[in-house]
Amino acid sequence: MLVDVASFARSKIGEGPLGATLHALIPTDRPPLDLPGYCPRGELDQALVGDLRSRGVAVIQGPAGSGTSWLGSAVAAAWQGPVGWARAGLWHHLFDLVRPAWDRAPEALLRAPSEAAVEATLERLRGGGLLIIDDCDAALRPAPSPAEALDPELGLLVAALEAGELADSGGAVLFCGRRAPAGLHAAVRPLPPLSEAEGAAIAGRAVPTSWLRRPGLLTLRPGEGELPENAGDAWRLAVEGATAGLGRNTMEVLLSLAVAGHPAPPWALAEATGQRIEILDSALVELESLGLATRIEGSWRCARSVAAEARRLAPSRLPGVLARGTIQRLAAFWLRQGQDLQRAWGSIDEAMPSRLGLRLCAAADDGRMAVQAALYAGTAEQLDALGALRPLCSDLQVVLSAADEGLPKRDRARAAYARARAATRLGDAPQAQRALEIALDAANEAEEPDPSLLRAIHVDLARQLILAGDPRKALPTLDRARVLDRSPKASLEVELLRGATLLRLERLEAADAAFEAALRHAETSQDGRGRLRSLEGLAAIRFRRGKLAEAEEALVELLAQPPGTGLHRSLNPAQVRLGRGDTRGARTLLDDISEARIEAADPRSASRILSLRSRLLRTSGDLVGAAAALEAARSRVGPSGDRDSSTDFATAQAGLHRSRGEWAESAAALKRAVDAESPVDLAAVAGRSLDHAHAVAWKAAAQGNAAEVDACARACEDQLAKVPKEPFRPRWLGARLRSAEVELLLATLAGTPPLGLLRLLDLLREELAEDAQRNCPGEPSVTALLAWATRLSGRDARPLAEQAIRDAEAQGLAGLAEMTRVIAGEPTGGWHAPAELLRGLW
């Protein structure tokens, strides 16, 4: 183990029955090296260690009973460093398979987006840790489909390993099973068969060659005499032979072990069979002598290959005893153990019995018991209270996968809705949306519909559609939510969402009416937070209507009002100040946000603030600080499906790449921003597409490719025509300036005077100087481009360039000042790649 989880469990609960119960569930069952079926396989263990050291991942592959687990144990013994061991099965999600790496689950594993959880796992292993995932087939989809991960997050770990994230890092992951995960091209080491002499030594008799690939089954004793030449299903023959003389009690104990899924203590088996402990102990000893059961730290288990045959064989030997009933009794046992522990739940470890009980309910296809235990026995509530969102999501996924015969549709809807809420808090919008759709179908089919639940599902589904950039689909969903609950509080939530949706669709009159209605509902219900959100929405409409000064005044005033300190209340006025040309004012607002507030914020708000902070730090010349802010934003963007966060991050990333001279990377990042933009916002898509053409133009200029710059200039003009000038001028102005910059790049390469553009920029400068909505000394971006065009036209550009440098420095636009110094013929600091490229073009 990387850590001694067993000691931790004992320290929490003690050495009594509950402590042993919890210990039995912690994945510490690494097989010992001295089992009777173990046989050294030459230098294969050392070859695997070499693969793991160099590639960071390897696979031991072999049929059931071939010794993959035993060889994994040999690798663990040879590994110079800490080792974690996890056995897939009922626990097949990423959280549970990587838990052995920690004594207490870290924040990233409990409540971070998938990428952050995977990165935390990789970081834990780097430097010497080995994680062995035994019986990995249980975590893969069964044949004939590809052996892909049942859990997408486990698939993400496989993808990271395939990409070489642990190569030469000192850490590694070893998969043991019958097949390798799909998409993993790591070294696969198939286990060779034993020699006839080795097989005979284990079995105590002559062994046909058809049996030599499965030394594990040779420890079973299927009667006296020779083994059959035609093995057929070797495990079936071996288990049938080994159990031929077993009595009813022992056969029932074997069935209980077979369905348990994980090591079970004797009192769990007594619960499942109804036997007294002394009779049970005798049966366990008999099973151990036959090689059908193994004792592990006071608990018992049987190999998965033995268990599969025992489940098939036992019911025919035990009339009236069904495997499903045995599973249900075991499930009830573990759920009761969890209830006993629940009084003291302080960590995810203490939730293990309840979580196993839920999974056993699902394994028995008892969806009713699984869902009701999750909802009404406190399991989901306790996990939520612990902030264990990822385990909660995985548990509810397992619960909802069970057959729902007899399950009330309303309970199924509630379980799916709980999963959606947990996924939303994880920032995983696609998973949340799928769960909401399941919840909505079940809620609509309920015999007694719950209007409150239906409204909540509709509202959350609309919110996910908005985040995903599909607001047109959100409006009908919100209209249905409106009629389900007309109370002021419910109406406030719906009208706020309707206003945000209509604003995205540029339906400003309707959005204004929705926010006014929300404001009335907030005042009726005396909801201070709702009142602030309504006023923020009304200010956003002023911003979209071009009333920038009014919008800034309203938003800055709201910053000082309680309640709440949501980051969006600083983000919105900062964006308005940028729209007014006040870069320094926008940065002042963001500088006032403490790191503690960012850490405590929801991932979406934090990622957008950090992306904007990165952009402002870059423009001020602090590329190191910009990179740090962008890295902090990266883990919060994740797979959330939130288009605003994704586009903000990609745009900030592209700007940093361009400042460093990483032209291809800048263009690629902006292509991602185009792809992430909402398809219904045509002006926004056009603006992002123009940004991409602008980045490609700089890349082409760095390569001296005038023809491609010319193509980019024409693409910019085409996209600019799709961005309306009024009423939302800041978006148009940014697009106009980037288009002009591409034209100037082309003129610089071609050596032609841009006289038409010179006149256009001169008029634009005069127009902006008279714009009452602007709030900055001078127009440095326009003045700098005008100086560039003036120089290319053979005129004296120095007065304009000097004015642009003064205005840029006053606004903290260090990159623009560097570019303009090149135009003025002055020396630069050499840190701003576009400026240095422009110097080279001249």
Residue pairs with C-beta under 8 A, 6 or more apart in sequence:
1 28
1 82
1 83
1 84
1 85
1 100
2 82
2 83
2 84
2 100
2 101
2 102
2 124
2 129
2 131
3 82
3 84
3 100
3 101
3 102
3 103
4 103
5 26
5 28
5 99
5 100
5 103
5 349
6 23
6 26
6 28
6 297
8 103
8 104
8 349
9 19
9 22
9 23
9 26
9 349
10 19
10 23
12 19
12 22
12 344
12 346
12 347
12 349
12 350
13 19
13 22
13 341
13 344
13 350
17 265
17 267
18 337
18 340
18 341
20 265
20 297
20 298
20 299
21 265
21 268
21 337
21 353
22 341
22 349
22 350
22 352
22 353
23 297
23 298
23 299
24 262
24 263
24 264
24 265
24 296
24 297
24 298
24 299
25 262
25 263
25 352
25 353
25 356
26 100
26 349
26 352
27 85
27 86
27 87
27 91
27 96
27 99
27 100
28 85
28 100
28 296
28 297
29 85
29 87
29 263
29 296
29 297
29 301
30 72
30 73
30 76
30 83
30 85
30 132
31 69
31 70
31 72
31 73
32 73
33 70
33 73
33 74
33 77
35 70
35 219
35 294
36 202
36 219
36 291
37 65
37 67
37 70
37 202
37 215
37 216
37 217
37 218
37 219
37 291
38 67
38 70
38 215
39 67
39 194
39 198
39 202
39 215
40 74
41 67
41 71
41 74
41 191
41 192
42 192
44 71
44 189
44 191
44 192
45 71
45 74
45 75
45 78
46 78
47 189
48 58
48 60
48 71
48 75
48 174
48 187
48 189
49 75
49 78
49 79
51 57
51 58
51 186
51 187
51 189
52 58
52 75
52 79
52 130
52 172
52 174
53 168
53 170
53 172
54 167
54 168
55 164
55 166
55 167
55 172
55 186
55 187
56 161
56 164
56 165
56 166
56 167
56 168
56 169
56 171
56 172
56 173
57 161
57 162
57 166
57 172
57 173
57 174
57 175
57 184
57 186
58 172
58 174
58 175
58 186
58 187
58 188
58 189
59 174
59 175
59 176
59 177
59 180
59 181
59 184
59 186
59 187
59 188
59 189
60 68
60 71
60 72
60 75
60 174
60 175
60 176
60 177
60 189
60 191
61 68
61 177
61 178
61 179
61 180
61 188
61 189
61 190
61 191
62 68
62 178
62 190
62 191
62 213
63 178
63 213
63 214
64 178
64 214
64 216
64 235
64 303
64 304
64 305
64 308
65 214
65 215
65 216
65 217
65 234
65 235
65 303
65 305
66 191
66 213
66 214
66 215
66 216
67 191
67 215
67 216
68 134
68 176
68 177
68 178
68 191
69 134
69 135
69 176
70 216
71 176
71 191
72 85
72 132
72 134
72 174
72 176
75 130
75 132
75 174
76 83
76 85
76 130
76 132
79 130
80 128
81 128
81 129
81 130
81 170
81 171
82 128
82 129
82 130
83 129
83 130
83 131
83 132
84 98
84 100
84 101
84 129
84 130
84 131
84 132
85 100
85 132
85 134
86 96
86 97
86 98
86 99
86 100
86 131
86 132
86 133
86 134
87 133
87 134
87 135
87 262
88 97
88 133
88 134
88 135
88 136
88 137
88 138
88 139
88 177
89 135
89 138
89 261
89 262
89 304
90 261
90 262
90 356
90 359
90 360
90 363
90 398
91 97
91 262
91 359
92 138
92 139
92 150
92 151
92 154
93 150
93 151
93 153
93 154
93 390
93 391
93 394
93 397
94 114
94 117
94 118
94 121
94 151
94 153
94 154
94 156
94 157
94 390
95 105
95 109
95 110
95 117
95 153
95 390
95 391
95 394
96 391
96 394
97 133
97 139
97 154
98 109
98 121
98 124
98 131
98 157
99 105
99 109
99 348
100 131
101 121
101 124
101 125
101 129
101 131
102 109
102 124
104 347
104 348
104 349
105 347
105 348
105 349
105 388
106 120
108 116
108 117
108 119
108 120
109 117
109 120
109 121
109 390
110 348
110 386
110 387
110 388
110 389
110 390
110 391
111 387
111 388
111 389
111 390
111 425
111 426
112 120
112 390
112 426
112 635
112 638
113 426
113 427
113 428
113 603
113 635
113 636
113 638
113 639
113 640
114 152
114 153
114 156
114 428
114 638
114 639
115 156
115 635
115 638
115 639
116 635
116 638
117 153
117 390
118 153
118 156
118 157
118 160
119 635
121 131
121 157
122 160
122 165
122 166
122 171
124 171
125 131
125 166
125 169
125 171
125 172
125 173
126 166
126 169
126 170
126 171
127 169
127 170
127 171
128 170
128 171
129 171
129 172
130 171
130 172
130 173
130 174
131 172
131 173
131 174
132 173
132 174
132 176
133 139
133 173
133 174
133 175
133 176
134 176
134 177
135 176
135 177
135 304
136 175
136 176
136 177
136 181
137 147
137 177
137 178
137 179
138 304
139 149
139 150
139 151
139 154
140 147
140 148
140 149
140 150
140 177
140 179
140 181
140 182
141 147
141 148
141 149
141 150
146 182
147 179
147 180
147 181
147 182
148 155
148 181
148 182
148 183
149 155
149 158
149 181
151 394
153 390
155 181
155 183
157 173
158 181
158 182
158 183
158 184
159 183
160 166
161 173
161 184
161 186
162 183
162 184
162 185
162 186
166 172
166 173
175 181
175 184
180 186
180 188
191 213
193 209
193 212
193 213
194 202
194 212
194 213
194 215
195 212
196 206
196 207
196 209
196 212
198 212
198 215
199 207
199 211
199 212
199 215
199 218
200 206
200 207
202 215
202 218
202 219
203 211
203 218
203 219
203 227
205 225
205 226
205 227
206 226
206 227
207 218
207 227
208 227
208 228
208 229
208 231
210 229
210 230
210 231
210 234
211 217
211 218
211 227
211 231
211 234
214 234
214 235
216 303
216 305
217 234
217 235
217 238
217 305
219 291
220 238
220 239
220 241
220 242
220 290
220 291
220 292
220 306
221 241
221 242
221 290
221 291
222 237
222 238
222 240
222 241
222 242
222 244
223 241
223 244
228 237
231 237
235 305
235 306
235 308
235 309
236 309
236 312
236 313
238 309
239 292
239 306
239 309
239 310
239 313
240 309
240 313
242 290
242 291
242 292
243 251
243 254
243 290
243 292
243 310
243 313
243 317
246 254
246 286
246 317
248 317
248 318
249 273
249 275
249 279
249 280
249 283
250 283
250 286
250 287
251 314
251 317
251 318
252 273
252 275
252 283
252 314
252 318
252 321
252 326
253 269
253 273
253 275
253 280
253 283
253 284
253 287
254 283
254 287
254 292
254 293
254 302
254 310
254 314
255 310
255 311
255 314
255 315
255 318
255 321
255 323
255 326
256 264
256 268
256 269
256 272
256 273
256 326
256 330
257 264
257 269
257 287
257 293
257 300
257 301
257 302
257 307
257 310
258 302
258 306
258 307
258 308
258 310
258 311
258 314
258 323
259 272
259 307
259 311
259 323
259 326
259 327
259 330
259 360
259 363
260 268
260 269
260 272
260 301
260 330
260 360
261 356
261 359
261 360
261 363
262 301
262 356
263 296
263 297
263 299
263 300
263 301
264 299
264 300
264 301
264 330
265 298
265 299
265 300
266 277
266 280
266 281
266 284
266 300
267 277
267 333
268 330
268 333
268 334
269 275
269 280
269 284
269 300
270 276
270 277
270 280
271 329
271 330
271 332
271 333
272 326
272 329
272 330
272 333
273 280
273 326
275 283
284 293
284 295
284 300
287 293
287 302
288 294
288 295
292 302
292 306
292 310
293 300
293 301
293 302
294 300
294 301
294 302
294 303
302 310
311 323
314 321
314 323
315 321
315 322
315 323
324 364
324 365
324 366
327 360
327 363
327 364
328 360
328 361
328 364
328 366
328 369
330 360
331 357
331 358
331 360
331 361
331 363
331 364
331 366
331 369
332 357
332 369
333 357
334 353
334 354
334 356
334 357
334 360
335 353
335 354
335 357
335 358
335 361
335 373
335 377
337 353
337 354
337 357
338 351
338 352
338 353
338 354
338 355
338 357
338 377
338 379
339 354
339 377
339 378
341 350
341 351
341 353
341 354
342 350
342 354
342 378
342 382
344 350
345 351
345 382
345 385
345 386
347 386
348 383
348 386
348 388
348 391
351 379
351 382
351 383
351 386
351 388
351 391
354 373
354 377
354 379
354 382
355 379
355 391
355 395
357 373
358 370
358 373
358 374
358 379
358 395
358 398
358 399
359 395
359 398
361 367
361 369
361 370
361 373
361 399
361 402
362 370
362 398
362 399
362 401
362 402
364 402
365 402
365 403
365 405
366 402
366 403
367 399
367 400
367 402
367 403
367 404
367 405
367 406
367 407
367 412
368 404
368 405
368 406
368 407
368 408
368 411
370 398
370 399
370 402
371 399
371 400
371 402
371 404
371 407
371 411
371 412
371 415
372 411
373 379
374 380
374 395
374 396
374 399
374 415
374 418
375 411
375 414
375 415
375 418
379 395
380 392
380 395
380 396
380 415
380 418
383 389
383 391
383 392
383 395
384 392
384 418
384 422
389 422
389 423
389 425
389 426
390 426
392 418
392 419
392 422
393 419
393 422
393 423
393 426
393 428
393 431
396 415
396 416
396 418
396 419
396 422
397 419
399 415
400 412
400 415
400 416
400 419
400 438
404 412
408 446
408 447
409 442
409 443
409 445
409 446
409 447
410 442
410 443
410 446
410 447
410 448
410 449
410 450
410 453
412 438
412 439
412 442
413 439
413 440
413 442
413 443
413 446
413 450
413 453
413 457
414 439
414 453
416 435
416 436
416 438
416 439
416 442
417 435
417 436
417 439
417 453
417 456
417 457
417 460
419 435
420 431
420 432
420 433
420 435
420 436
420 439
420 457
420 460
421 432
421 460
423 429
423 431
423 432
423 435
424 432
424 460
424 464
425 602
427 602
427 603
427 604
427 636
427 638
427 639
427 640
427 642
428 638
428 639
428 640
428 641
429 464
429 467
429 468
429 639
429 640
429 641
429 642
430 468
430 639
430 641
432 460
432 464
433 461
433 464
433 465
433 468
433 641
436 457
436 460
436 461
436 464
437 461
439 457
440 454
440 457
440 458
440 461
443 449
443 450
443 453
443 454
443 457
444 454
451 484
451 485
452 484
452 485
454 481
454 484
455 481
455 484
455 485
455 490
455 494
458 477
458 478
458 480
458 481
458 484
459 478
459 481
459 493
459 494
459 497
461 474
461 477
462 474
462 475
462 477
462 478
462 481
462 497
462 501
463 474
463 497
464 641
465 471
465 473
465 474
465 477
466 474
466 497
466 500
466 501
466 504
467 604
467 640
467 641
467 642
467 643
467 644
468 641
468 642
468 643
469 643
469 676
469 677
469 678
469 679
469 680
469 681
470 678
470 680
471 501
471 502
471 504
471 505
471 678
471 680
472 505
472 680
474 497
474 501
475 498
475 501
475 502
478 494
478 497
478 498
478 501
481 490
481 494
482 491
482 494
484 490
485 491
488 521
488 524
488 525
488 527
489 521
489 525
489 527
491 517
491 518
491 521
492 518
492 521
492 522
492 525
492 527
492 530
492 534
493 530
495 514
495 515
495 517
495 518
495 521
496 514
496 515
496 518
496 530
496 533
496 534
496 537
498 511
498 514
499 511
499 514
499 515
499 518
499 534
499 537
500 511
500 537
502 508
502 510
502 511
502 514
503 511
503 537
503 540
503 541
503 544
504 678
504 680
504 681
505 680
506 544
506 681
506 683
508 541
508 544
508 545
511 537
511 541
512 538
512 541
514 537
515 534
515 537
515 538
515 541
516 534
516 538
518 530
518 533
518 534
518 537
519 531
519 534
519 535
519 538
521 527
521 530
522 528
522 530
522 531
522 533
522 534
523 531
528 562
528 563
529 563
529 564
532 558
532 561
532 563
532 564
532 569
535 554
535 558
536 555
536 558
536 568
536 569
536 572
538 554
539 550
539 551
539 554
539 555
539 558
539 572
540 551
540 572
542 548
542 550
542 551
542 554
543 551
543 576
543 579
543 728
544 727
544 728
545 727
545 728
546 726
546 727
546 728
546 729
546 773
547 773
548 576
548 579
548 580
548 730
548 773
548 774
548 775
549 580
549 772
549 773
549 775
551 576
552 573
552 576
552 577
552 580
552 775
555 569
555 572
555 573
555 576
556 573
558 569
559 569
559 570
559 573
565 597
566 601
566 605
567 593
567 597
567 598
567 601
567 605
567 606
567 608
567 609
568 605
568 608
570 589
570 590
570 592
570 593
570 609
571 605
571 608
571 609
571 612
573 589
574 586
574 587
574 589
574 590
574 612
575 586
575 612
577 583
577 585
577 586
577 589
577 775
578 586
578 730
579 730
580 730
580 773
580 774
580 775
580 776
581 774
581 775
581 776
581 779
581 811
582 775
582 776
582 811
583 616
583 619
583 776
583 811
583 812
583 813
584 810
584 811
584 812
585 775
586 612
586 616
587 616
587 620
587 812
590 609
590 612
590 613
590 616
593 609
598 606
598 609
598 610
598 632
599 606
601 609
603 636
603 637
603 638
603 640
603 645
604 636
604 640
604 642
604 644
604 645
606 633
606 636
607 633
607 636
607 637
607 645
607 648
607 649
608 644
608 645
608 648
610 629
610 630
610 632
610 633
610 636
611 629
611 630
611 633
611 645
611 648
611 649
611 651
611 652
612 648
612 652
613 629
614 625
614 626
614 627
614 629
614 630
614 633
614 652
614 656
615 626
615 651
615 652
615 655
616 812
617 623
617 625
617 626
617 629
618 626
618 652
618 655
618 656
618 659
618 815
619 655
619 812
619 813
619 814
619 815
619 816
620 812
620 813
620 814
621 814
621 815
621 818
621 829
621 831
621 832
623 656
623 659
623 660
623 831
626 652
626 656
626 659
627 656
630 649
630 652
630 653
630 656
633 649
633 652
634 649
636 645
637 645
637 646
637 649
640 646
643 676
643 677
643 678
646 672
646 673
646 676
647 673
647 676
647 677
647 688
650 669
650 670
650 672
650 673
650 676
651 669
651 670
651 673
651 688
651 691
653 669
654 665
654 666
654 667
654 669
654 670
654 673
654 691
654 695
655 666
657 663
657 665
657 666
657 669
658 666
658 695
658 698
658 833
658 834
659 815
659 831
659 832
659 833
659 834
660 833
661 702
661 833
661 834
661 836
661 837
662 833
663 695
663 698
663 699
663 702
664 699
666 695
666 698
666 699
667 692
667 695
667 696
667 699
669 695
670 688
670 691
670 692
670 694
670 695
671 692
673 688
673 691
673 692
674 685
674 688
674 689
674 691
674 692
677 684
677 685
677 688
678 684
678 685
679 685
682 722
683 722
683 723
683 724
683 731
684 731
686 719
686 720
686 722
686 723
686 735
687 719
687 723
687 731
687 734
687 735
689 715
689 719
690 715
690 716
690 719
690 720
690 723
690 735
690 738
690 739
691 738
693 712
693 715
693 716
693 719
693 742
694 712
694 716
694 738
694 739
694 741
694 742
696 708
696 712
697 708
697 709
697 712
697 713
697 716
697 742
697 745
697 746
698 745
698 834
698 837
700 706
700 708
700 709
700 712
701 709
701 745
701 748
701 749
701 837
701 841
702 837
704 749
706 746
706 749
706 750
709 742
709 745
709 746
709 749
710 746
712 742
713 739
713 742
713 743
713 745
713 746
716 738
716 739
716 742
716 743
717 739
719 735
719 739
720 735
720 736
720 739
723 731
723 732
723 735
724 732
725 732
726 732
729 771
729 773
733 768
736 764
737 781
737 782
737 785
740 757
740 760
740 761
740 785
741 785
743 754
743 757
744 754
744 757
744 785
744 788
744 789
744 792
745 841
747 753
747 754
747 757
747 789
747 792
748 792
748 838
748 841
748 842
749 841
752 792
753 792
753 793
753 794
754 789
754 792
754 793
755 793
757 789
758 786
758 789
758 790
758 793
761 782
761 785
761 786
761 789
762 786
764 782
765 779
765 782
765 783
765 786
768 774
768 779
768 782
769 779
776 807
776 811
777 807
777 810
777 811
778 803
778 804
778 806
778 807
778 810
779 807
780 804
780 807
780 808
780 810
780 811
780 813
780 816
780 820
781 813
781 816
783 800
783 803
783 804
783 807
784 801
784 804
784 808
784 816
784 819
784 820
784 823
786 800
786 804
787 797
787 800
787 801
787 804
787 820
787 823
787 824
788 797
788 823
790 796
790 797
790 800
791 797
791 801
791 823
797 823
797 824
798 824
798 825
801 820
801 821
801 823
801 824
802 824
804 816
804 817
804 820
805 817
805 820
805 821
805 824
808 814
808 816
808 817
808 820
809 817
814 832
815 832
815 834
815 835
818 828
818 829
818 831
818 832
818 835
819 832
819 834
819 835
819 838
821 827
821 828
821 835
822 828
822 835
822 836
822 838
822 839
822 842
823 838
828 835
828 836
828 839
830 836
